[in-house]
Each structure stands twice: as structure tokens, then as C-alpha cells.
Amino acid sequence: MSWILGVVGGFVLFLYGIIPTFQQSHFHRIYAAYGGIFIIMALLWGWIFEKVIPDRFDILGAAISLVGVIVIFYLPRHSDGEKSIWSR
């Protein structure tokens, strides 16, 4: 029975990694922002279910990742005619 659960778990993990790639717009931004949210959710999970209280560095790291999510999602982008900072 445990090997069946392992196979099912592996398949779910495979889907978990593949399904986000089917997003229609800006997958790279969605995935990067998801990483920031995942950090916060992992800390909340540990605090609520495992009774591990986040320390100040956990909170600082989560805040930094949340700022990254805000920058990725909400800061305005350059227009089509404007060059990127990476272009020559």
C-alpha cells in the first residue's frame, strides 16, 4: 500500500510542477511571486500546525519576499517602445 501512495504522491508532485507552465501570461512572474507566497505560507504552517514560532529573521525574510511579490506584480512595466535595462 505504501508504494501506491508513493506513486500517487510522485504523480501529484509532477502535476504540481507542470500545471503552472500552462498559464497564458507571464509564467515567470507568476512562478516567482508564488515562491514568495510559498515562503509565507510555510512559516504560517509551521506556526499554526507545528507550534514553531517564527523568529525575527523568519519574519524579516518573509517580509522581504512579500516586498518582492509586490514589486513583481504591482510595479508598472515599461511600454513596448521603451528598452529594458538588459537590452543594448
ChimeraX commands (.cxc) that place a marker at each C-alpha (Angstrom):
marker #1 position 0.00,0.00,0.00 radius 0.5
marker #1 position 2.81,2.46,0.81 radius 0.5
marker #1 position 4.33,2.15,-2.68 radius 0.5
marker #1 position 0.94,3.09,-4.17 radius 0.5
marker #1 position 0.84,6.22,-2.05 radius 0.5
marker #1 position 4.41,6.97,-3.17 radius 0.5
marker #1 position 3.44,6.67,-6.83 radius 0.5
marker #1 position 0.33,8.81,-6.35 radius 0.5
marker #1 position 2.34,11.38,-4.41 radius 0.5
marker #1 position 5.00,11.47,-7.12 radius 0.5
marker #1 position 2.36,11.98,-9.80 radius 0.5
marker #1 position 0.72,14.79,-7.83 radius 0.5
marker #1 position 4.11,16.44,-7.41 radius 0.5
marker #1 position 4.73,16.09,-11.13 radius 0.5
marker #1 position 1.41,17.79,-11.89 radius 0.5
marker #1 position 2.18,20.45,-9.29 radius 0.5
marker #1 position 5.31,21.37,-11.22 radius 0.5
marker #1 position 3.86,21.11,-14.73 radius 0.5
marker #1 position 0.39,22.69,-14.48 radius 0.5
marker #1 position 1.66,26.23,-13.72 radius 0.5
marker #1 position 3.57,26.21,-17.02 radius 0.5
marker #1 position 0.23,26.29,-18.86 radius 0.5
marker #1 position -0.51,29.83,-17.62 radius 0.5
marker #1 position -1.33,32.13,-20.50 radius 0.5
marker #1 position 0.54,35.23,-19.36 radius 0.5
marker #1 position 3.97,35.85,-17.88 radius 0.5
marker #1 position 4.62,32.47,-16.29 radius 0.5
marker #1 position 7.99,33.63,-14.96 radius 0.5
marker #1 position 6.37,36.40,-12.91 radius 0.5
marker #1 position 3.60,34.16,-11.63 radius 0.5
marker #1 position 6.09,31.49,-10.55 radius 0.5
marker #1 position 8.45,33.97,-8.88 radius 0.5
marker #1 position 5.62,35.61,-6.96 radius 0.5
marker #1 position 4.31,32.18,-5.99 radius 0.5
marker #1 position 7.67,31.46,-4.40 radius 0.5
marker #1 position 7.29,34.49,-2.14 radius 0.5
marker #1 position 3.79,33.45,-1.10 radius 0.5
marker #1 position 5.03,29.89,-0.52 radius 0.5
marker #1 position 7.62,31.17,1.97 radius 0.5
marker #1 position 4.97,32.98,3.97 radius 0.5
marker #1 position 2.58,30.02,3.88 radius 0.5
marker #1 position 5.34,27.65,5.04 radius 0.5
marker #1 position 6.06,29.85,8.06 radius 0.5
marker #1 position 2.34,30.06,8.87 radius 0.5
marker #1 position 2.01,26.28,8.56 radius 0.5
marker #1 position 4.87,25.74,10.99 radius 0.5
marker #1 position 3.43,28.27,13.43 radius 0.5
marker #1 position -0.17,27.04,13.35 radius 0.5
marker #1 position 0.22,23.28,12.97 radius 0.5
marker #1 position 3.67,22.52,14.33 radius 0.5
marker #1 position 3.74,25.20,17.04 radius 0.5
marker #1 position 7.11,26.56,15.86 radius 0.5
marker #1 position 7.03,30.29,16.43 radius 0.5
marker #1 position 8.84,32.24,13.69 radius 0.5
marker #1 position 11.79,34.27,14.96 radius 0.5
marker #1 position 12.71,37.78,13.84 radius 0.5
marker #1 position 14.82,36.51,10.93 radius 0.5
marker #1 position 11.93,34.36,9.69 radius 0.5
marker #1 position 9.68,37.43,9.79 radius 0.5
marker #1 position 12.32,39.58,8.11 radius 0.5
marker #1 position 12.84,37.04,5.31 radius 0.5
marker #1 position 9.09,36.69,4.79 radius 0.5
marker #1 position 8.72,40.48,4.65 radius 0.5
marker #1 position 11.50,40.74,2.07 radius 0.5
marker #1 position 9.85,38.05,-0.05 radius 0.5
marker #1 position 6.49,39.82,0.25 radius 0.5
marker #1 position 8.10,43.05,-0.98 radius 0.5
marker #1 position 9.43,41.05,-3.93 radius 0.5
marker #1 position 5.93,39.75,-4.69 radius 0.5
marker #1 position 4.56,43.31,-4.61 radius 0.5
marker #1 position 7.33,44.56,-6.91 radius 0.5
marker #1 position 6.78,41.72,-9.39 radius 0.5
marker #1 position 3.01,42.07,-9.51 radius 0.5
marker #1 position 2.20,45.73,-8.99 radius 0.5
marker #1 position 5.01,47.97,-10.24 radius 0.5
marker #1 position 4.34,49.38,-13.70 radius 0.5
marker #1 position 6.15,47.85,-16.65 radius 0.5
marker #1 position 7.86,49.70,-19.47 radius 0.5
marker #1 position 5.85,50.31,-22.62 radius 0.5
marker #1 position 6.54,48.46,-25.88 radius 0.5
marker #1 position 8.71,51.29,-27.21 radius 0.5
marker #1 position 10.87,51.58,-24.10 radius 0.5
marker #1 position 14.03,49.50,-23.82 radius 0.5
marker #1 position 14.63,47.09,-20.99 radius 0.5
marker #1 position 17.57,47.71,-18.65 radius 0.5
marker #1 position 19.07,44.48,-20.03 radius 0.5
marker #1 position 18.88,45.40,-23.72 radius 0.5
marker #1 position 21.69,47.17,-25.55 radius 0.5
marker link #1:1,2 radius 0.2
marker link #1:2,3 radius 0.2
marker link #1:3,4 radius 0.2
marker link #1:4,5 radius 0.2
marker link #1:5,6 radius 0.2
marker link #1:6,7 radius 0.2
marker link #1:7,8 radius 0.2
marker link #1:8,9 radius 0.2
marker link #1:9,10 radius 0.2
marker link #1:10,11 radius 0.2
marker link #1:11,12 radius 0.2
marker link #1:12,13 radius 0.2
marker link #1:13,14 radius 0.2
marker link #1:14,15 radius 0.2
marker link #1:15,16 radius 0.2
marker link #1:16,17 radius 0.2
marker link #1:17,18 radius 0.2
marker link #1:18,19 radius 0.2
marker link #1:19,20 radius 0.2
marker link #1:20,21 radius 0.2
marker link #1:21,22 radius 0.2
marker link #1:22,23 radius 0.2
marker link #1:23,24 radius 0.2
marker link #1:24,25 radius 0.2
marker link #1:25,26 radius 0.2
marker link #1:26,27 radius 0.2
marker link #1:27,28 radius 0.2
marker link #1:28,29 radius 0.2
marker link #1:29,30 radius 0.2
marker link #1:30,31 radius 0.2
marker link #1:31,32 radius 0.2
marker link #1:32,33 radius 0.2
marker link #1:33,34 radius 0.2
marker link #1:34,35 radius 0.2
marker link #1:35,36 radius 0.2
marker link #1:36,37 radius 0.2
marker link #1:37,38 radius 0.2
marker link #1:38,39 radius 0.2
marker link #1:39,40 radius 0.2
marker link #1:40,41 radius 0.2
marker link #1:41,42 radius 0.2
marker link #1:42,43 radius 0.2
marker link #1:43,44 radius 0.2
marker link #1:44,45 radius 0.2
marker link #1:45,46 radius 0.2
marker link #1:46,47 radius 0.2
marker link #1:47,48 radius 0.2
marker link #1:48,49 radius 0.2
marker link #1:49,50 radius 0.2
marker link #1:50,51 radius 0.2
marker link #1:51,52 radius 0.2
marker link #1:52,53 radius 0.2
marker link #1:53,54 radius 0.2
marker link #1:54,55 radius 0.2
marker link #1:55,56 radius 0.2
marker link #1:56,57 radius 0.2
marker link #1:57,58 radius 0.2
marker link #1:58,59 radius 0.2
marker link #1:59,60 radius 0.2
marker link #1:60,61 radius 0.2
marker link #1:61,62 radius 0.2
marker link #1:62,63 radius 0.2
marker link #1:63,64 radius 0.2
marker link #1:64,65 radius 0.2
marker link #1:65,66 radius 0.2
marker link #1:66,67 radius 0.2
marker link #1:67,68 radius 0.2
marker link #1:68,69 radius 0.2
marker link #1:69,70 radius 0.2
marker link #1:70,71 radius 0.2
marker link #1:71,72 radius 0.2
marker link #1:72,73 radius 0.2
marker link #1:73,74 radius 0.2
marker link #1:74,75 radius 0.2
marker link #1:75,76 radius 0.2
marker link #1:76,77 radius 0.2
marker link #1:77,78 radius 0.2
marker link #1:78,79 radius 0.2
marker link #1:79,80 radius 0.2
marker link #1:80,81 radius 0.2
marker link #1:81,82 radius 0.2
marker link #1:82,83 radius 0.2
marker link #1:83,84 radius 0.2
marker link #1:84,85 radius 0.2
marker link #1:85,86 radius 0.2
marker link #1:86,87 radius 0.2
marker link #1:87,88 radius 0.2
view
